[in-house]
């Protein structure tokens, strides 16, 4: 089973784009944090960053209502894809969201968004659009 559930805050504003065929796709950078006490009782914290991709109408809702700092709950599946940049093959792991829920006061609007499983094509097969200019190291 490939199922991922995350609750966190956006590290930057959503990137809403459209595929050449007009399908909306939104990229989110999500931070999740974990705190614990070590053996000496000192508080420790670790933040992990996740690349999230949302398709169709939910992508538009994310692009229109979320912003840096918004808190969201994401449910989806993890996928790894590769692409080539400057002759070097790069890999990126992403969460393809099936469900996005806007949480907390940082999210602006509140609401739920369900991404249908019947998204067109395979998003791992090719870049999102012909102007695909991924960030250097993460392809996002």
ChimeraX commands (.cxc) that place a marker at each C-alpha (Angstrom):
marker #1 position 0.00,0.00,0.00 radius 0.5
marker #1 position 1.33,3.44,-0.94 radius 0.5
marker #1 position -0.46,5.93,1.31 radius 0.5
marker #1 position 0.93,9.12,2.82 radius 0.5
marker #1 position -0.75,11.45,5.32 radius 0.5
marker #1 position 0.96,14.72,6.27 radius 0.5
marker #1 position -0.03,17.79,8.26 radius 0.5
marker #1 position 2.20,20.81,7.96 radius 0.5
marker #1 position 2.68,24.37,6.76 radius 0.5
marker #1 position 3.55,25.67,3.31 radius 0.5
marker #1 position 7.12,26.93,3.04 radius 0.5
marker #1 position 6.32,29.15,0.05 radius 0.5
marker #1 position 3.32,30.27,-1.99 radius 0.5
marker #1 position 1.74,27.54,-4.15 radius 0.5
marker #1 position 2.80,27.33,-7.81 radius 0.5
marker #1 position -0.30,26.95,-9.97 radius 0.5
marker #1 position 0.36,26.04,-13.61 radius 0.5
marker #1 position -1.53,24.43,-16.45 radius 0.5
marker #1 position -0.45,21.53,-18.66 radius 0.5
marker #1 position -0.44,22.13,-22.44 radius 0.5
marker #1 position -3.89,20.53,-22.53 radius 0.5
marker #1 position -5.18,22.98,-19.90 radius 0.5
marker #1 position -5.22,20.73,-16.83 radius 0.5
marker #1 position -4.45,22.66,-13.63 radius 0.5
marker #1 position -1.58,21.40,-11.47 radius 0.5
marker #1 position -0.37,22.99,-8.26 radius 0.5
marker #1 position 2.97,22.39,-6.55 radius 0.5
marker #1 position 3.27,22.83,-2.81 radius 0.5
marker #1 position 6.33,22.81,-0.56 radius 0.5
marker #1 position 5.18,21.38,2.79 radius 0.5
marker #1 position 7.12,21.42,6.05 radius 0.5
marker #1 position 6.35,18.89,8.77 radius 0.5
marker #1 position 7.99,19.12,12.19 radius 0.5
marker #1 position 8.61,16.63,14.97 radius 0.5
marker #1 position 9.72,17.42,18.51 radius 0.5
marker #1 position 11.01,15.07,21.22 radius 0.5
marker #1 position 13.22,14.98,24.28 radius 0.5
marker #1 position 16.64,13.36,23.99 radius 0.5
marker #1 position 18.33,11.17,26.63 radius 0.5
marker #1 position 19.41,14.26,28.59 radius 0.5
marker #1 position 15.91,15.75,28.54 radius 0.5
marker #1 position 16.76,18.46,26.01 radius 0.5
marker #1 position 14.05,19.35,23.55 radius 0.5
marker #1 position 14.97,18.38,19.98 radius 0.5
marker #1 position 13.20,19.32,16.76 radius 0.5
marker #1 position 13.44,18.14,13.17 radius 0.5
marker #1 position 11.71,19.61,10.14 radius 0.5
marker #1 position 11.23,17.62,6.93 radius 0.5
marker #1 position 10.27,19.16,3.59 radius 0.5
marker #1 position 7.89,17.46,1.16 radius 0.5
marker #1 position 7.10,18.22,-2.49 radius 0.5
marker #1 position 3.34,17.90,-3.06 radius 0.5
marker #1 position 1.53,17.90,-6.42 radius 0.5
marker #1 position -2.23,18.51,-6.67 radius 0.5
marker #1 position -4.22,18.08,-9.90 radius 0.5
marker #1 position -7.45,19.41,-11.45 radius 0.5
marker #1 position -9.99,21.61,-9.59 radius 0.5
marker #1 position -8.35,21.02,-6.18 radius 0.5
marker #1 position -5.13,22.40,-7.70 radius 0.5
marker #1 position -6.92,25.63,-8.58 radius 0.5
marker #1 position -8.39,25.88,-5.06 radius 0.5
marker #1 position -4.92,25.45,-3.56 radius 0.5
marker #1 position -3.45,28.05,-5.89 radius 0.5
marker #1 position -6.23,30.54,-5.15 radius 0.5
marker #1 position -6.61,30.17,-1.37 radius 0.5
marker #1 position -3.34,28.95,0.12 radius 0.5
marker #1 position -0.18,30.95,0.76 radius 0.5
marker #1 position 3.13,30.64,2.51 radius 0.5
marker #1 position 2.48,29.60,6.12 radius 0.5
marker #1 position -0.93,28.02,5.42 radius 0.5
marker #1 position -1.54,24.84,7.39 radius 0.5
marker #1 position -2.88,21.87,5.41 radius 0.5
marker #1 position -3.52,18.16,5.75 radius 0.5
marker #1 position -2.52,16.12,2.69 radius 0.5
marker #1 position -3.42,12.54,1.86 radius 0.5
marker #1 position -1.97,10.89,-1.20 radius 0.5
marker #1 position 0.71,8.56,-2.52 radius 0.5
marker #1 position 4.48,8.89,-2.81 radius 0.5
marker #1 position 6.09,8.76,-6.23 radius 0.5
marker #1 position 9.64,9.16,-7.45 radius 0.5
marker #1 position 10.36,10.40,-10.96 radius 0.5
marker #1 position 13.47,11.41,-12.84 radius 0.5
marker #1 position 14.28,14.18,-15.29 radius 0.5
marker #1 position 17.38,15.43,-17.04 radius 0.5
marker #1 position 18.82,18.89,-16.56 radius 0.5
marker #1 position 22.05,20.12,-18.14 radius 0.5
marker #1 position 22.88,16.53,-19.10 radius 0.5
marker #1 position 22.56,15.27,-15.52 radius 0.5
marker #1 position 19.82,12.86,-14.48 radius 0.5
marker #1 position 18.01,14.09,-11.36 radius 0.5
marker #1 position 15.46,12.38,-9.15 radius 0.5
marker #1 position 12.60,13.90,-7.19 radius 0.5
marker #1 position 10.19,12.29,-4.73 radius 0.5
marker #1 position 6.74,13.85,-4.58 radius 0.5
marker #1 position 3.46,13.29,-2.82 radius 0.5
marker #1 position 0.62,13.17,-5.36 radius 0.5
marker #1 position -2.32,14.46,-3.31 radius 0.5
marker #1 position -5.71,12.78,-3.48 radius 0.5
marker #1 position -7.15,14.89,-0.66 radius 0.5
marker #1 position -6.19,18.35,0.61 radius 0.5
marker #1 position -7.79,19.93,3.66 radius 0.5
marker #1 position -7.16,23.57,4.55 radius 0.5
marker #1 position -6.55,23.89,8.31 radius 0.5
marker #1 position -6.03,26.57,10.94 radius 0.5
marker #1 position -6.04,30.33,10.77 radius 0.5
marker #1 position -2.89,30.51,8.63 radius 0.5
marker #1 position -4.71,28.95,5.69 radius 0.5
marker #1 position -6.92,31.91,4.82 radius 0.5
marker #1 position -9.95,29.97,3.57 radius 0.5
marker #1 position -11.17,26.80,5.20 radius 0.5
marker #1 position -12.43,23.86,3.24 radius 0.5
marker #1 position -11.77,20.49,1.78 radius 0.5
marker #1 position -10.62,19.53,-1.66 radius 0.5
marker #1 position -10.71,16.00,-3.06 radius 0.5
marker #1 position -8.48,15.31,-6.04 radius 0.5
marker #1 position -9.98,12.64,-8.32 radius 0.5
marker #1 position -7.92,9.54,-8.98 radius 0.5
marker #1 position -8.65,9.75,-12.71 radius 0.5
marker #1 position -6.19,12.55,-13.46 radius 0.5
marker #1 position -5.23,12.66,-17.12 radius 0.5
marker #1 position -2.09,10.86,-18.23 radius 0.5
marker #1 position 0.85,9.89,-16.08 radius 0.5
marker #1 position 2.34,12.95,-14.37 radius 0.5
marker #1 position 5.64,11.10,-13.96 radius 0.5
marker #1 position 6.13,10.53,-17.67 radius 0.5
marker #1 position 6.99,14.07,-18.74 radius 0.5
marker #1 position 7.44,17.60,-17.42 radius 0.5
marker #1 position 4.27,19.48,-16.54 radius 0.5
marker #1 position 4.58,21.86,-19.45 radius 0.5
marker #1 position 6.91,22.84,-22.23 radius 0.5
marker #1 position 8.38,25.62,-20.08 radius 0.5
marker #1 position 9.35,23.24,-17.29 radius 0.5
marker #1 position 12.10,25.06,-15.40 radius 0.5
marker #1 position 12.55,23.08,-12.22 radius 0.5
marker #1 position 14.52,24.34,-9.29 radius 0.5
marker #1 position 18.10,23.12,-9.67 radius 0.5
marker #1 position 18.27,20.38,-7.08 radius 0.5
marker #1 position 14.74,19.19,-6.46 radius 0.5
marker #1 position 13.01,19.35,-9.83 radius 0.5
marker #1 position 10.20,21.31,-8.26 radius 0.5
marker link #1:1,2 radius 0.2
marker link #1:2,3 radius 0.2
marker link #1:3,4 radius 0.2
marker link #1:4,5 radius 0.2
marker link #1:5,6 radius 0.2
marker link #1:6,7 radius 0.2
marker link #1:7,8 radius 0.2
marker link #1:8,9 radius 0.2
marker link #1:9,10 radius 0.2
marker link #1:10,11 radius 0.2
marker link #1:11,12 radius 0.2
marker link #1:12,13 radius 0.2
marker link #1:13,14 radius 0.2
marker link #1:14,15 radius 0.2
marker link #1:15,16 radius 0.2
marker link #1:16,17 radius 0.2
marker link #1:17,18 radius 0.2
marker link #1:18,19 radius 0.2
marker link #1:19,20 radius 0.2
marker link #1:20,21 radius 0.2
marker link #1:21,22 radius 0.2
marker link #1:22,23 radius 0.2
marker link #1:23,24 radius 0.2
marker link #1:24,25 radius 0.2
marker link #1:25,26 radius 0.2
marker link #1:26,27 radius 0.2
marker link #1:27,28 radius 0.2
marker link #1:28,29 radius 0.2
marker link #1:29,30 radius 0.2
marker link #1:30,31 radius 0.2
marker link #1:31,32 radius 0.2
marker link #1:32,33 radius 0.2
marker link #1:33,34 radius 0.2
marker link #1:34,35 radius 0.2
marker link #1:35,36 radius 0.2
marker link #1:36,37 radius 0.2
marker link #1:37,38 radius 0.2
marker link #1:38,39 radius 0.2
marker link #1:39,40 radius 0.2
marker link #1:40,41 radius 0.2
marker link #1:41,42 radius 0.2
marker link #1:42,43 radius 0.2
marker link #1:43,44 radius 0.2
marker link #1:44,45 radius 0.2
marker link #1:45,46 radius 0.2
marker link #1:46,47 radius 0.2
marker link #1:47,48 radius 0.2
marker link #1:48,49 radius 0.2
marker link #1:49,50 radius 0.2
marker link #1:50,51 radius 0.2
marker link #1:51,52 radius 0.2
marker link #1:52,53 radius 0.2
marker link #1:53,54 radius 0.2
marker link #1:54,55 radius 0.2
marker link #1:55,56 radius 0.2
marker link #1:56,57 radius 0.2
marker link #1:57,58 radius 0.2
marker link #1:58,59 radius 0.2
marker link #1:59,60 radius 0.2
marker link #1:60,61 radius 0.2
marker link #1:61,62 radius 0.2
marker link #1:62,63 radius 0.2
marker link #1:63,64 radius 0.2
marker link #1:64,65 radius 0.2
marker link #1:65,66 radius 0.2
marker link #1:66,67 radius 0.2
marker link #1:67,68 radius 0.2
marker link #1:68,69 radius 0.2
marker link #1:69,70 radius 0.2
marker link #1:70,71 radius 0.2
marker link #1:71,72 radius 0.2
marker link #1:72,73 radius 0.2
marker link #1:73,74 radius 0.2
marker link #1:74,75 radius 0.2
marker link #1:75,76 radius 0.2
marker link #1:76,77 radius 0.2
marker link #1:77,78 radius 0.2
marker link #1:78,79 radius 0.2
marker link #1:79,80 radius 0.2
marker link #1:80,81 radius 0.2
marker link #1:81,82 radius 0.2
marker link #1:82,83 radius 0.2
marker link #1:83,84 radius 0.2
marker link #1:84,85 radius 0.2
marker link #1:85,86 radius 0.2
marker link #1:86,87 radius 0.2
marker link #1:87,88 radius 0.2
marker link #1:88,89 radius 0.2
marker link #1:89,90 radius 0.2
marker link #1:90,91 radius 0.2
marker link #1:91,92 radius 0.2
marker link #1:92,93 radius 0.2
marker link #1:93,94 radius 0.2
marker link #1:94,95 radius 0.2
marker link #1:95,96 radius 0.2
marker link #1:96,97 radius 0.2
marker link #1:97,98 radius 0.2
marker link #1:98,99 radius 0.2
marker link #1:99,100 radius 0.2
marker link #1:100,101 radius 0.2
marker link #1:101,102 radius 0.2
marker link #1:102,103 radius 0.2
marker link #1:103,104 radius 0.2
marker link #1:104,105 radius 0.2
marker link #1:105,106 radius 0.2
marker link #1:106,107 radius 0.2
marker link #1:107,108 radius 0.2
marker link #1:108,109 radius 0.2
marker link #1:109,110 radius 0.2
marker link #1:110,111 radius 0.2
marker link #1:111,112 radius 0.2
marker link #1:112,113 radius 0.2
marker link #1:113,114 radius 0.2
marker link #1:114,115 radius 0.2
marker link #1:115,116 radius 0.2
marker link #1:116,117 radius 0.2
marker link #1:117,118 radius 0.2
marker link #1:118,119 radius 0.2
marker link #1:119,120 radius 0.2
marker link #1:120,121 radius 0.2
marker link #1:121,122 radius 0.2
marker link #1:122,123 radius 0.2
marker link #1:123,124 radius 0.2
marker link #1:124,125 radius 0.2
marker link #1:125,126 radius 0.2
marker link #1:126,127 radius 0.2
marker link #1:127,128 radius 0.2
marker link #1:128,129 radius 0.2
marker link #1:129,130 radius 0.2
marker link #1:130,131 radius 0.2
marker link #1:131,132 radius 0.2
marker link #1:132,133 radius 0.2
marker link #1:133,134 radius 0.2
marker link #1:134,135 radius 0.2
marker link #1:135,136 radius 0.2
marker link #1:136,137 radius 0.2
marker link #1:137,138 radius 0.2
marker link #1:138,139 radius 0.2
marker link #1:139,140 radius 0.2
view
